[in-house]
Amino acid sequence: MIKIFSKSFIKPSNKKTIPNLVWGFTLVETLVATVIFITVSVGIYAGFANILKIMNILRIKEIMTNIANEQFEVARNLAYANIGTVNGIPSGIIPQNTTIVRDSKSFEVETVIRNVDDPFDGTFDGTPKDLSPSDMKMVEITITCLSCNSSLAPISFTTKISPKNLETTSTNGALVIKAFDAAGLPVSGADVNVINSGISPSVNLNDTTDINGVLTIVDARPSSTQRYRIIVTKDGYSTDRTYKKGGTGNPTNPTKQDVIVAARQITQVSFTIDRLSTINFKTLDNQCVATPNFDFTLSGSKLIGTNPNTIKYSMPWVTDSNGELSLSDIEWDTYNITGIDSVNDIIGTNPLLSLGVNPNIEQDMEIITAPKNGRRLMVVVRDQSTGLPVSDALVHVTGPNGYSNSVTTNEGFITQTDWSGGGGQTNFTVPNKFFDYDTNIDYSSSSGNLTLKKMSNYVSNGYLTSSTFDTGSISNFKQIIWNPVSQPVQTGVSSVRIQIATNNDNTTWNFLGPDGTPSSYYNSTNQNINGVHNGDRYIRYRLYLSTLNQSYTPNISDISFTYSSSCIPPGQVSFPSLVTGSYNILVTKSGYQNTSKNVSISNNWTKQEITISP
C-alpha cells in the first residue's frame, strides 16, 4: 500500500506541526479489485446457470417418463386384442407415431408392439412346436423431445403385457427377416419396412433387426395372393427389397419377389445391404484439359429381375463446368459407363469402363473424351489371367473401303504373381524374386502364394518388400489391386496391409499409406493410391500379413498397380471416322498370342473388349 501524506494548517504560524497521515487506494488497486469481483461473480453465475440447465433436463426427463407411464396405462387398459399398432403386427388401435405437447414442449412418441414367443411352452420354430406362439406382447415406447436441444437423446421404455385368459391355437404364421452385409456378416439395427395393403387391416410396419441381424414377426396374418413387401436399409447403407411380379416399374420375374405368409408356417427371407461408397468422376481430354458438362450413363450389374434382365441401378449423370461429379450414395457393385454426350465421345477411362466398387470406399474415375468424329470404335485390351489392361499392345483395325489403321496401347499395369525365387533382388528383373523380408513370410511352400510361416502354428505377423519396379517415365499411380479379395474371418480385420514408396532416384524409399503418411496402410483392394506418389518413376511395395488366430493365415496370390502417363487411358485405344460395316480387330504383343475378332459397326459409339493370352 502506498501512503499519501498531506500537510494541514489551522492558521498560519511559525510553529512546526506534525502532518496528518491520510490512508487511501490507488487506481491500480481499484481496477484489480474490480477484476477479481467480476471474475468471482461470473463463476458464480455460470455455476448457477449450469444448475438451472441440469434442473431443466431433469424436468424434461421427468415429463418423458410420465408420458411413457401414461401410454403404458392406456395399453394395459385396452382389450388384449386391441393392443397393437395401426397398420402393425399385431394390429391394434395404438398409433405407431404421435406427437404430445407438455409444458409448452413437443414430444414425439414412437410405439413398437411385438408378439413374444415365450419358450416355456415351446417356440414356433422349435421342439416342441408352439402352435400359438403369441404368448404375450412387448410394448416399447421411444420418446423424443422435438423442442429440446439435440444433445438430449431419446429415451426408450419397455414393458410386457399378457392376456388374462389362456391362449388359443393360432392360424397365423411367422415372418423371419435377416439382414447381412457384403461379407455375409449380420447387420444389426437395420431398418425394416413391412407393407401389405391387400389384407384387412392393412400392414405398414417399421422395425429394426436385433444384434444378430434378425427381425422375427410372430403371428403374422396369412396372405397367399396379397403378398408382403419388405424393404431393408440403414442410415449410410444401401437398400435391398422385394418386388411385385410385373406391373408398372416392377420386373417381370423378380429375383426377390414379395413374400407369402402361410398359416402355421415360417417364412424366412434374407437381404444384403452394406455401407455406401463414393465415386469421384472427372471428365477430361487426353491432354488433361477438363471436359465440362459431359453426359454419361452409369449402370450397375446387379439384377432385380430376369427375362428380360432388369438392372437395379442405371442413371444418367452430367459433370459440372469443371468436368467433375461426386456420387456419394453408390452401392457396392460392378459399374459400366456409357457415353450419351452429344458433343464428345468416350475414348477411355481410368480405371477401365468396368468399375468394381467395394463397400465404404472412395473411388476415383477419370473419363477421357474426344470430340465426336463419325462413328467411333473403342478397343479395350486385357490380360487373360489378371483382367488388367495391357500396355504396348498393337491394335490393328481393317474394314470397308480399304480402311486400315494401327494404334498401340501405352498404359498398363505392374504386377507380381510369384515370389518363389526368394529375396535379394534390388530391381525387378527376375519376375519371381523380391528385395527382402523378415523371415516370417512363407514364399516357397506354394508357388505363386504368400502366407505367414507355419511352425506348430502360423506366426502372428510378417512383412515382405518388393524389388524396384521401373515405369520408364514420370507416372501417375492410380490403384492398388491384390487377390484374393477376401481373407479368412479368423485372421481379423485388415490382415492384409500394404504401403507404397516411390521416387525418381531409385534410392530413397519412404513407405506411405493412403493418407500419405507412414502411419496408414492400404487394407482394401482397388483402393486409390495417394497422389503424393504422382510424378515419380520408381515404385516398391511392402506387404504386411497378420492373424488374430494362429491356426489361420491370410494368403496373397498376386499384387498389381495401375498407372498412367499423363491422361492416356490404360490399355485402351479408339478409332474415329468409321463408316457402317464389318471390321476386323487384330491385337499383337510380344509374349502374347495374336488375337483377332470381327465387329459390326452401326452405332455412333461401339466398345469391344479383346482378351489376349501369354
ROKEZA-163368 format. One line per field, with one value per residue (C-alpha): residue in one letter; z, y negated, x negated. Coordinates in steps of 0.25 Angstrom, whole numbers, m for minus. Example, Ala and Ser with C-alpha at 12.3 -4.5 7.8 and 13.67 -1.06 7.14 Angstrom:
aa	(A_S)
z	(31_29)
y	(18_4)
x	(m49_m55)
END
This chain:
aa	(M_I_K_I_F_S_K_S_F_I_K_P_S_N_K_K_T_I_P_N_L_V_W_G_F_T_L_V_E_T_L_V_A_T_V_I_F_I_T_V_S_V_G_I_Y_A_G_F_A_N_I_L_K_I_M_N_I_L_R_I_K_E_I_M_T_N_I_A_N_E_Q_F_E_V_A_R_N_L_A_Y_A_N_I_G_T_V_N_G_I_P_S_G_I_I_P_Q_N_T_T_I_V_R_D_S_K_S_F_E_V_E_T_V_I_R_N_V_D_D_P_F_D_G_T_F_D_G_T_P_K_D_L_S_P_S_D_M_K_M_V_E_I_T_I_T_C_L_S_C_N_S_S_L_A_P_I_S_F_T_T_K_I_S_P_K_N_L_E_T_T_S_T_N_G_A_L_V_I_K_A_F_D_A_A_G_L_P_V_S_G_A_D_V_N_V_I_N_S_G_I_S_P_S_V_N_L_N_D_T_T_D_I_N_G_V_L_T_I_V_D_A_R_P_S_S_T_Q_R_Y_R_I_I_V_T_K_D_G_Y_S_T_D_R_T_Y_K_K_G_G_T_G_N_P_T_N_P_T_K_Q_D_V_I_V_A_A_R_Q_I_T_Q_V_S_F_T_I_D_R_L_S_T_I_N_F_K_T_L_D_N_Q_C_V_A_T_P_N_F_D_F_T_L_S_G_S_K_L_I_G_T_N_P_N_T_I_K_Y_S_M_P_W_V_T_D_S_N_G_E_L_S_L_S_D_I_E_W_D_T_Y_N_I_T_G_I_D_S_V_N_D_I_I_G_T_N_P_L_L_S_L_G_V_N_P_N_I_E_Q_D_M_E_I_I_T_A_P_K_N_G_R_R_L_M_V_V_V_R_D_Q_S_T_G_L_P_V_S_D_A_L_V_H_V_T_G_P_N_G_Y_S_N_S_V_T_T_N_E_G_F_I_T_Q_T_D_W_S_G_G_G_G_Q_T_N_F_T_V_P_N_K_F_F_D_Y_D_T_N_I_D_Y_S_S_S_S_G_N_L_T_L_K_K_M_S_N_Y_V_S_N_G_Y_L_T_S_S_T_F_D_T_G_S_I_S_N_F_K_Q_I_I_W_N_P_V_S_Q_P_V_Q_T_G_V_S_S_V_R_I_Q_I_A_T_N_N_D_N_T_T_W_N_F_L_G_P_D_G_T_P_S_S_Y_Y_N_S_T_N_Q_N_I_N_G_V_H_N_G_D_R_Y_I_R_Y_R_L_Y_L_S_T_L_N_Q_S_Y_T_P_N_I_S_D_I_S_F_T_Y_S_S_S_C_I_P_P_G_Q_V_S_F_P_S_L_V_T_G_S_Y_N_I_L_V_T_K_S_G_Y_Q_N_T_S_K_N_V_S_I_S_N_N_W_T_K_Q_E_I_T_I_S_P)
z	(0_m3_8_4_12_13_21_29_35_44_43_38_49_50_59_53_53_51_37_38_31_21_16_2_m11_m24_m37_m40_m27_m30_m44_m38_m28_m39_m48_m36_m33_m47_m48_m36_m40_m54_m48_m38_m49_m59_m48_m45_m60_m61_m49_m56_m68_m61_m54_m67_m73_m61_m62_m77_m74_m63_m73_m83_m72_m69_m83_m85_m72_m78_m91_m83_m75_m88_m94_m81_m80_m95_m98_m101_m116_m118_m112_m125_m134_m146_m159_m150_m146_m137_m142_m132_m129_m124_m134_m138_m137_m130_m124_m110_m104_m90_m82_m96_m102_m113_m111_m122_m117_m125_m121_m125_m121_m124_m121_m112_m113_m98_m99_m87_m95_m108_m119_m133_m139_m128_m122_m116_m127_m121_m129_m122_m122_m118_m103_m99_m105_m103_m103_m106_m105_m110_m107_m113_m109_m122_m115_m108_m111_m120_m109_m101_m106_m108_m96_m98_m89_m90_m83_m86_m85_m84_m87_m76_m81_m87_m101_m113_m125_m135_m150_m153_m158_m155_m163_m161_m167_m167_m172_m176_m181_m194_m185_m180_m166_m159_m159_m146_m145_m160_m163_m167_m174_m176_m185_m189_m193_m199_m185_m174_m166_m175_m170_m171_m160_m157_m148_m147_m147_m134_m131_m140_m151_m150_m148_m144_m146_m139_m142_m156_m163_m175_m189_m201_m212_m206_m203_m192_m198_m189_m191_m183_m181_m171_m170_m179_m185_m198_m199_m202_m204_m210_m223_m228_m240_m253_m253_m255_m250_m246_m252_m260_m252_m239_m233_m219_m220_m210_m199_m195_m181_m179_m167_m156_m165_m164_m176_m176_m185_m185_m190_m193_m190_m187_m186_m198_m205_m213_m227_m232_m247_m255_m270_m278_m291_m294_m291_m277_m280_m273_m282_m276_m275_m281_m281_m278_m272_m260_m260_m249_m251_m240_m245_m239_m249_m261_m275_m278_m269_m260_m255_m241_m244_m257_m256_m266_m260_m265_m260_m255_m262_m257_m262_m248_m242_m228_m225_m210_m209_m218_m215_m216_m230_m243_m251_m266_m273_m286_m293_m297_m299_m312_m313_m308_m309_m298_m303_m290_m275_m263_m257_m268_m272_m263_m250_m237_m225_m211_m199_m191_m200_m209_m223_m234_m248_m260_m273_m285_m296_m310_m320_m328_m341_m349_m344_m333_m329_m315_m312_m298_m298_m285_m280_m279_m266_m258_m265_m265_m277_m285_m290_m302_m310_m325_m329_m344_m350_m364_m371_m382_m394_m391_m377_m369_m356_m344_m330_m319_m305_m296_m282_m273_m260_m251_m245_m238_m237_m232_m221_m220_m225_m212_m207_m210_m223_m224_m237_m243_m254_m250_m248_m236_m227_m217_m209_m194_m183_m168_m170_m165_m179_m186_m201_m205_m200_m210_m223_m226_m212_m200_m186_m172_m168_m160_m149_m140_m143_m152_m147_m143_m154_m164_m176_m190_m198_m213_m223_m230_m242_m253_m260_m270_m269_m259_m256_m249_m240_m239_m232_m224_m226_m220_m219_m213_m208_m196_m185_m174_m164_m153_m157_m153_m160_m168_m168_m181_m182_m192_m192_m205_m207_m220_m224_m236_m231_m228_m215_m205_m200_m191_m189_m188_m187_m193_m185_m190_m176_m171_m160_m170_m179_m191_m186_m197_m211_m222_m213_m219_m218_m211_m221_m213_m222_m235_m243_m239_m247_m238_m228_m218_m209_m195_m191_m177_m173_m159_m152_m139_m139_m141_m147_m159_m169_m180_m194_m206_m220_m227_m225_m236_m238_m250_m254_m266_m273_m273_m278_m287_m282_m279_m290_m298_m312_m321_m336_m341_m354_m357_m366_m365_m367_m363_m357_m353_m340_m339_m326_m325_m314_m311_m302_m305_m315_m326_m325_m335_m334_m344_m340_m347_m346_m348_m335_m333_m322_m320_m310_m312_m302_m306_m297_m300_m294_m292)
y	(0_m14_m24_m38_m50_m64_m76_m82_m96_m103_m116_m122_m120_m119_m107_m94_m84_m69_m66_m57_m44_m40_m25_m22_m13_m16_m14_m1_5_1_8_21_22_20_31_40_37_39_52_58_52_59_72_72_68_79_89_85_85_99_103_98_105_118_116_113_126_134_127_131_146_146_141_152_163_158_159_173_177_171_179_192_190_187_200_208_204_208_221_230_232_217_216_213_202_197_204_212_227_229_220_210_196_190_181_184_169_158_144_140_125_124_111_104_115_124_139_150_163_176_189_202_215_229_242_250_265_270_283_288_295_297_288_286_292_301_315_316_307_296_295_282_274_261_263_248_235_226_211_202_187_177_162_151_137_129_115_118_117_128_133_139_153_160_169_183_191_205_214_227_230_244_248_250_264_276_275_281_288_278_279_269_270_265_256_256_245_246_235_238_229_232_241_249_243_239_225_220_208_209_202_212_207_218_214_221_213_224_230_225_218_213_214_203_207_201_208_212_224_229_231_244_236_243_238_248_245_255_257_250_251_261_256_264_255_241_243_235_225_224_212_213_202_194_180_179_193_198_203_217_221_230_227_229_238_230_217_203_201_215_226_237_248_242_249_246_246_241_252_261_264_277_282_288_287_280_270_267_256_251_237_232_217_211_197_187_183_170_169_156_154_145_143_138_140_147_134_133_122_123_126_119_123_137_146_161_173_181_195_206_221_225_230_229_237_246_249_238_234_222_215_210_197_189_174_163_152_140_134_119_108_113_127_132_140_147_158_162_172_183_197_208_214_214_202_199_185_182_168_161_147_140_133_143_158_167_171_178_178_180_190_198_196_207_201_210_203_209_205_192_187_174_177_168_170_162_162_158_151_147_138_147_150_160_174_178_191_193_205_210_220_228_239_252_257_243_236_223_214_218_207_207_216_213_212_213_210_212_210_205_197_201_196_199_193_197_191_196_196_188_190_203_209_214_228_239_253_261_259_273_269_262_249_241_235_219_217_225_233_247_248_258_250_239_230_234_240_242_258_259_259_273_270_284_295_292_286_273_271_263_267_266_276_288_295_303_291_279_267_255_245_243_234_234_223_224_221_207_206_196_190_184_169_160_166_164_176_180_192_204_218_231_245_252_240_247_254_264_257_263_255_242_229_223_236_231_217_211_198_192_184_176_167_162_167_182_179_172_181_175_185_178_182_176_163_160_163_175_178_183_195_199_210_211_216_206_194_181_178_165_154_151_162_156_150_162_173_184_191_202_208_214_225_227_240_243_252_252_267_274_286_278_269_259_262_254_259_246_231_221_206_198_185_175_165_152_155_166_177_191_202_194_188_183_182_170_166_180_184_194_208_220_218_228_225_231_230_234_232_239_251_252_260_252_250_245_242_237_226_219_204_198_189_176_182_196_203_216_224_233_242_247_259_261)
x	(0_m5_m4_1_m3_2_0_11_11_21_15_2_m8_m23_m21_m24_m13_m12_m6_7_6_17_19_25_26_19_26_18_23_37_36_30_41_52_46_46_60_65_57_64_77_76_72_84_93_88_90_104_107_102_110_122_119_118_131_137_132_137_150_151_147_158_168_163_165_179_183_177_185_198_196_193_206_214_209_211_226_229_235_224_228_227_213_205_201_209_204_195_193_200_211_218_222_209_203_188_184_191_188_191_189_186_181_180_171_174_170_171_176_172_178_174_182_178_183_174_172_169_160_168_178_169_166_171_158_154_157_168_174_183_196_200_186_192_191_190_188_176_179_167_168_158_160_152_153_155_154_141_126_121_112_124_124_138_142_148_157_161_172_179_194_200_214_224_229_222_216_224_218_213_216_205_191_177_168_153_145_130_120_106_94_86_77_88_88_101_105_111_120_125_138_149_162_172_184_197_209_217_221_230_226_214_200_189_179_166_156_141_132_126_111_112_117_131_145_155_170_179_193_193_206_206_206_205_210_207_192_184_174_161_151_138_128_120_114_102_105_111_125_130_145_155_163_177_177_179_187_182_168_166_158_165_158_153_140_147_162_171_173_185_188_195_203_195_182_169_166_151_145_131_126_112_108_95_89_90_77_73_69_62_63_54_56_44_37_24_17_23_32_45_57_69_84_81_93_92_100_95_101_98_98_108_121_135_142_139_146_143_132_135_123_124_116_116_115_111_102_94_81_81_74_60_63_65_76_76_87_87_98_93_96_84_85_78_82_81_80_87_85_98_92_96_82_71_69_62_48_44_45_36_39_46_60_64_62_62_67_65_74_69_58_56_52_47_51_45_53_44_52_50_59_69_63_72_74_64_59_53_44_40_29_28_19_26_20_21_32_24_21_9_m1_m9_1_2_17_19_33_37_50_59_53_39_39_26_21_12_11_2_7_m2_3_3_0_m11_m8_m15_m9_m21_m31_m37_m51_m54_m59_m72_m67_m68_m62_m50_m57_m54_m39_m39_m48_m47_m56_m55_m46_m46_m47_m32_m27_m26_m28_m32_m23_m13_m18_m11_m5_m10_m5_m10_m21_m16_m23_m14_m4_m5_m14_m5_m11_m22_m26_m32_m38_m37_m48_m48_m38_m42_m31_m40_m36_m29_m16_m2_0_15_19_14_20_18_24_31_40_46_38_42_50_42_29_36_39_28_20_14_8_m1_m10_m16_m29_m32_m44_m52_m66_m63_m69_m60_m49_m39_m27_m14_1_14_13_m1_m7_m15_m4_6_8_15_24_35_32_36_32_27_12_10_6_m7_m14_m10_m21_m31_m37_m41_m32_m33_m22_m23_m13_m9_m2_4_14_22_24_11_18_21_13_16_12_7_7_4_1_3_3_9_2_3_m6_2_16_15_25_19_20_30_30_40_43_51_57_62_74_85_79_72_57_46_38_24_17_2_m8_m22_m20_m5_3_9_24_34_49_59_68_80_81_94_96_88_80_76_68_60_52_41_34_20_13_m2)
END
